[in-house]
């Protein structure tokens, strides 16, 4: 489907930290945004885009970064959150100022996208990405994009990369899990496996959103962020799909590392209970591309983009995405 922009606006860039200052990007540079739609059969998917300045005819194609959200929150609250008085929390703003053409999308049954009877499992999310890719390619002129997914969004992105390697440039898997072995978070969720099997949706209220910030290592995030996130998400209701929880407790692994041929950054917080270090090292060791990095960030938990040390996450991701090409031996 041709995704038509439904709205465009120019946003004033908020001041950012030293990581951005080092790039020479001025904090006052205008961040332009637009909304688009893609179709997956009868399902309409809401896409959102940010970059410095509106597109101009004949300009050089910028590197495209597609951000893939996780199980409990939609795209804008995950990657374009405003937390009054607390500094920059919009990953989209950060990477737009670094020179990327940044995109994200509400998966089926999240945010502004269509509501259906589906439980929106990992495979469904990968199909959402396949539906969005032609829209992004048409609007940017890029044939390949960087993808960065967090939590179940990392699983969605990895499955898509295995299915459509020609679309994927570099791949960032944040808060990823492979087999789920020795994961305290997934062991706790598995206690409710009959519920995930029986229902297409689950409760996601303010208390559940707060638990994202306290379940691993309280203090690694400012709880004001949890409140801002809840305010942004609960406008869409207090129920979200169970599919990713079902996959992560009963159906792992959902992707074979041998099938992911793109360069990969595997990045996690040291206190993240979604996967054991050994499980991630096993996945990392099986990746076929020698262009790969494994990064652990200290004083960080599951949701790296919401953490007190999110600037380290920005730095590691940008360093990986902007790595100069290797000279073949």
C-alpha angles and dihedrals in degrees: 000000000000104000107218118205106247095190140004130194140164117236125199110239114245119227114272137195136268095284090067095039088061090061093059093239109144115234088225095059109123115249109212121206139190139177126224139175132227128187130225099186105296092346116101115209123202116224127190129195137193132182140144106280130348118292115271129202113262097013122142114266111255123218108272120224118192115196118207119203128219138236105289108036138043128242105270096046089047098049109013103041123153116210108183114233095000104093131246118345099156109106086188092059092046095053095038087059089048089060103264128133097230125203137176137171141206107237121226110297093015131102114326096347125106121292113227139157092263121114088220097232124187093272090053090053091052088052088052089057091050089053093048097047097077091051092051092046093050094048098043104030089231120132095193130038139193112244126204119184130179125211108324086001087064088054091049090050093047092050090049091048090052091049099042109024092162089067096051126082108169123355128211116196110191123184088000128171128200116184096351091234112162093359109148092197094054092043089057092047092049089067086073096045094121088057093050090050095048101045134050092209138039136199115272107175132155092278092054091050090050090052090063087068098043108036097083111024119349111215097039088098134036109250089220085074091057091054093048090048092051091048090052096044104040091066083077093054135261100277129079135170124290097206099099092046090051092050093047094050102036112015109045132167096050094167133036113226089219088066095055103086101167124095107277136205110196107195131176143162116251091238098046110131096190092090139012119242090241092054092053092045088054091053092045093050092054096052109116099212115085089209096087138122134196115203128181117191118209122226089023135111136188105312101054095175090059097045133111087245097046089128088070089053091051090050096049094047094046091047090054096044093047097044110138114246117267123246107238114246 
